[in-house]
Amino acid sequence: MSKAKGAKTASKNNPTARIKAAEVFYNGKKVDPVLVINGTRRYMAAAYEDGTMPSDANGSPLPWADIAN
């Protein structure tokens, strides 16, 4: 069987369409996403480049969604 010769579709994995991930800052320091596992709870949180984690008033690590948005 021969394949039909139609218009070529754009690749969903087009390397020219890729953009570099934006750097995220919190309190003037660059943060990276990390996975926090706390008992049965798992969520993405932020960590500074030196490994420390910003925390909320309760002392819990700040969720990534609160920082990145």
Secondary structure as GFF3:
##gff-version 3
##sequence-region A 1 69
A	DSSP	three_ten_helix	15	17	.	.	.	ID=ss1
A	DSSP	beta_strand	24	26	.	.	.	ID=ss2
A	DSSP	beta_strand	29	38	.	.	.	ID=ss3
A	DSSP	beta_strand	41	48	.	.	.	ID=ss4
A	DSSP	alpha_helix	64	68	.	.	.	ID=ss5
###
